[in-house]
Amino acid sequence: MKFSLCVSAYKDVFFKECLNSLINQNYDNYEIIILNDCSPGCIREISNAVVHPNLYYYENEKNVGALDLVDNWNKLLDLCSGDYIVIVGDDDYLSPDYLSNFHQLIIANPQYAVFHCRSYIVDEKSTEFKLTNSWPNNETVLNSMYHRLSNLRNWYISDFVYSTKILKAIGGFVKLPLAWASDDLSFYCAALEHGVCHTEIPLLFYRESPYTISNSNAYLLKLDAVNYEYKLTKELVSKINPQTKADEILKSYINLNFDRFFDRKKEDCIIQALKGSKSIPYKIKTLFALMKNRSNASLTTYNLIKSILKSFS
């Protein structure tokens, strides 16, 4: 069983730590693919300094950037030769037994196309300060959707392992602006038939820092992504035929609360944008931009007022 560990690399601040975790896996049958997205930093130098028999280094001719990040994920999918693929963030890092644990999980549960692990959240000094939620050993995609849409779980692209064959069959990773919810929708589509298999062992170290896309202030693009996510998720839910009474209830609950779930997502984007505005003039500028784009972003007056009030709490 061969794995492909793939990195779309631009930020070099933590890249060396990321790459060291990839070359120091205690499992042998894997490749490392680095795609340098025209970084102004030292991605090339750090990669060239590493000696590994199955490390492959590529460079984009022009910068794809955060907006079209999923294009890089799909390019990595095209380049890889593994049976299973992992997209690793350039500032995150893996436990040394990441691949060996997933290998055991896949051997024991070959019917699944998507596998998942818990993650440690680390700061800029690589200090663990949080742990992602516990999951059951396996579950349907509707159960995963319910927990995610209800804001009961966090997950990240790098704590998922995908069957390369299935991912290619569904057309690759689902593209949204800034890769916002692309991990969610890609997971839902790939897990649609069999669900997901999970290990409670934390195997990823996900870094929260000012450099991550999720902390960027591109709020209008994030709102666009939420609206795309709304449409695609609704279409996906409509296609799911529940096989159990529990899934029937979950599908009904999701449909009944769909607009509420996505109103909250929009409001979270607005709150983050307003809280990220460091001065009163910038807050006013942000508010004017939101008002101007209210129709395009499908924002209601209630969304705006509620978000403004919460941003000051």
C-alpha positions in Angstrom: 0.0 0.0 0.0 1.5 3.3 -1.1 0.8 6.7 0.3 1.4 10.1 -1.3 2.2 13.0 1.1 1.6 16.2 -0.9 2.3 19.8 0.1 1.3 22.9 -1.7 4.1 25.1 -0.4 4.2 28.9 -0.2 4.9 29.9 3.4 8.4 29.0 4.5 8.1 30.0 8.2 7.3 26.5 9.4 8.0 24.5 6.2 11.2 22.9 7.5 9.4 21.4 10.4 6.6 20.2 8.1 9.0 18.5 5.7 11.1 16.9 8.5 7.9 15.2 9.8 7.3 13.8 6.3 10.7 12.3 5.8 10.7 10.8 9.3 7.7 8.5 9.0 8.2 5.0 10.4 6.4 3.5 7.3 8.4 2.9 4.2 6.1 2.8 1.1 5.3 6.4 0.4 6.3 9.4 -1.7 6.6 13.1 -0.9 5.5 15.6 -3.5 6.3 19.3 -3.0 4.6 21.9 -5.2 6.3 25.3 -4.8 3.6 27.9 -5.6 6.2 30.5 -6.6 7.2 31.3 -3.0 9.4 34.3 -2.4 10.8 32.3 0.6 13.2 29.4 0.9 10.9 26.5 -0.2 13.3 25.4 -2.9 16.4 25.6 -0.7 14.7 23.7 2.2 13.4 21.0 -0.2 16.8 20.6 -2.0 18.6 20.2 1.3 16.5 17.1 2.1 17.7 13.6 1.1 14.9 11.2 0.6 14.6 8.5 -2.2 11.0 9.3 -3.0 10.8 13.1 -2.7 9.6 14.9 -5.8 9.9 18.7 -6.2 7.9 20.8 -8.6 7.4 24.5 -9.2 4.4 26.3 -10.6 5.2 28.7 -13.5 3.0 31.4 -11.9 1.6 31.8 -8.4 -1.8 30.2 -8.0 -2.3 31.9 -4.6 -4.7 31.4 -1.7 -7.8 32.2 -3.8 -7.3 29.2 -6.1 -5.5 26.9 -3.7 -7.6 23.9 -4.6 -6.1 24.0 -8.1 -2.8 23.1 -6.4 -4.4 20.3 -4.5 -5.8 18.8 -7.7 -2.4 19.3 -9.5 -0.8 17.3 -6.7 -3.6 14.6 -7.1 -2.6 14.4 -10.8 1.1 14.1 -9.9 0.8 11.5 -7.2 1.2 7.7 -7.7 0.0 6.5 -4.3 -3.0 4.4 -3.5 -3.9 7.0 -0.8 -3.3 10.7 -0.7 -2.8 13.2 2.1 -2.7 17.0 1.5 -0.4 18.4 4.2 -0.5 22.1 5.0 3.0 23.8 4.7 2.9 24.9 8.3 1.5 21.7 9.8 3.3 18.5 10.7 2.6 14.8 11.1 3.3 12.4 13.9 6.1 9.9 13.0 3.5 7.1 13.0 0.9 8.9 11.0 1.2 6.6 8.0 1.7 3.4 9.9 -1.4 4.0 11.9 -3.5 4.8 8.8 -2.0 1.7 7.1 -3.4 -0.4 10.0 -6.7 1.4 9.9 -7.1 0.8 6.1 -6.1 -2.8 6.3 -8.7 -3.4 8.9 -11.4 -1.4 7.1 -10.8 -1.8 3.3 -14.4 -0.9 2.3 -13.9 2.8 3.2 -12.6 5.5 0.8 -12.0 8.2 3.5 -10.1 7.8 6.7 -9.7 10.4 9.5 -7.7 11.1 12.7 -7.9 13.4 15.7 -5.5 16.4 15.7 -3.5 18.4 18.1 -3.8 22.2 17.6 -0.4 23.9 18.1 0.7 27.5 18.3 3.7 29.2 16.6 6.1 27.6 19.1 4.7 24.1 18.3 3.1 23.9 21.7 -0.1 21.8 21.8 -3.0 23.7 23.4 -6.1 22.0 22.1 -7.4 18.6 20.7 -10.0 18.2 18.0 -13.3 16.4 18.8 -13.7 12.7 19.4 -15.6 10.7 16.7 -17.1 7.3 16.5 -14.9 4.6 14.8 -17.1 4.9 11.7 -20.1 6.9 10.6 -22.3 7.9 7.7 -21.7 11.1 5.8 -25.0 12.5 7.1 -23.8 12.1 10.7 -20.6 13.9 9.8 -22.6 16.7 8.1 -24.8 17.1 11.1 -21.9 17.6 13.5 -20.1 19.9 11.1 -23.1 22.1 10.2 -24.1 22.2 13.9 -20.6 23.6 14.7 -19.9 20.6 16.9 -16.6 19.6 15.1 -13.5 21.1 13.6 -11.5 19.2 11.1 -8.7 20.0 8.6 -7.6 18.8 5.2 -4.5 17.1 6.6 -6.3 14.9 9.1 -8.0 13.1 6.1 -6.6 10.3 4.1 -8.3 9.7 0.7 -8.4 6.8 -1.7 -6.7 8.3 -4.8 -8.9 6.2 -7.1 -12.2 7.5 -5.5 -11.0 11.1 -5.3 -10.1 11.1 -9.0 -13.5 9.4 -9.8 -15.4 12.2 -8.2 -13.4 14.8 -10.2 -10.9 15.7 -7.5 -11.1 18.1 -4.6 -14.1 20.4 -4.7 -13.0 23.9 -5.6 -14.3 26.9 -3.6 -12.6 30.4 -3.1 -9.7 30.2 -0.6 -10.4 26.5 -0.3 -13.0 27.6 2.2 -15.1 24.5 3.0 -13.4 22.6 0.1 -12.2 20.0 2.7 -15.8 19.6 3.9 -17.3 19.1 0.4 -14.5 16.9 -0.8 -15.0 14.7 2.2 -18.7 14.5 1.8 -18.5 13.6 -1.9 -15.8 10.9 -1.4 -17.5 9.4 1.7 -21.0 9.5 0.2 -21.3 5.7 -0.4 -19.5 4.2 2.6 -19.0 7.0 5.1 -15.8 7.5 7.0 -13.5 5.4 9.2 -11.8 7.2 12.2 -9.0 6.7 14.6 -9.0 8.4 18.0 -5.2 8.6 17.9 -4.1 12.3 17.3 -1.7 12.1 14.3 -1.7 15.6 12.9 -0.3 18.8 14.5 -2.4 21.6 13.0 -0.9 25.0 13.4 -3.0 28.1 14.3 -1.1 31.2 13.5 -1.6 34.6 11.8 -0.3 33.1 8.6 -3.2 30.6 8.0 -5.9 31.3 5.4 -8.6 30.8 8.0 -7.2 33.8 9.9 -6.9 36.0 6.8 -9.4 38.9 6.4 -10.6 38.2 2.9 -14.2 38.3 4.2 -15.9 39.0 0.9 -14.3 36.0 -0.7 -15.2 33.9 2.3 -18.8 35.0 2.1 -18.8 34.0 -1.6 -17.4 30.6 -0.6 -20.2 30.2 2.0 -22.8 30.8 -0.6 -21.2 28.3 -3.0 -21.0 25.8 -0.1 -24.7 26.4 0.6 -25.7 25.5 -2.9 -23.4 22.5 -3.3 -24.2 21.0 0.1 -28.0 21.4 -0.4 -27.7 19.5 -3.7 -25.6 16.8 -2.1 -28.0 16.3 0.8 -30.9 16.0 -1.6 -29.1 13.1 -3.4 -28.6 11.0 -0.2 -30.9 8.1 0.3 -30.9 7.3 4.1 -30.4 3.6 4.9 -31.3 3.8 8.6 -33.9 5.5 10.8 -31.1 7.6 12.4 -30.0 8.9 9.0 -33.6 9.7 8.1 -33.9 11.9 11.2 -30.5 13.5 10.5 -31.4 14.4 6.9 -34.7 15.9 8.0 -33.0 17.9 10.7 -30.4 19.2 8.3 -33.0 20.2 5.8 -35.1 22.0 8.4 -32.2 23.9 9.8 -30.2 24.5 6.6 -30.7 28.3 6.3 -29.9 28.7 10.0 -26.7 26.8 9.7 -25.5 28.9 6.8 -26.7 32.2 8.3 -24.4 31.4 11.2 -21.5 30.8 8.9 -22.0 34.1 7.2 -22.3 35.9 10.5 -19.1 34.3 11.7 -17.3 35.6 8.6 -18.6 39.1 9.4 -17.7 39.0 13.1 -14.2 37.8 12.2 -13.8 40.7 9.7 -15.0 43.3 12.2 -12.9 42.0 15.1 -9.9 41.9 12.7 -10.4 45.6 12.0 -7.8 47.2 14.3 -9.2 50.7 14.1 -12.5 52.5 14.1 -12.0 53.9 10.5 -11.2 50.4 9.3 -14.2 48.9 10.9 -16.4 51.6 9.2 -14.7 50.8 5.9 -15.4 47.1 6.4 -19.1 47.8 7.2 -19.5 50.0 4.1 -18.0 47.2 2.0 -20.4 44.7 3.5 -23.4 46.9 2.9 -22.3 47.5 -0.7 -22.0 43.8 -1.3 -25.0 42.8 0.8 -27.0 41.5 -2.2 -24.1 39.6 -3.8 -23.3 38.0 -0.5 -26.9 37.1 0.2 -26.8 39.0 3.6 -29.9 40.1 5.4 -30.2 43.2 7.6 -30.6 40.8 10.5 -27.3 39.1 9.6 -25.5 42.4 9.6 -27.1 43.8 12.8 -26.6 40.5 14.7 -22.9 40.3 13.6 -22.1 43.9 14.5 -23.5 43.5 18.0 -21.6 40.2 18.5 -18.4 41.8 17.2 -18.4 44.2 20.1 -19.1 41.5 22.8 
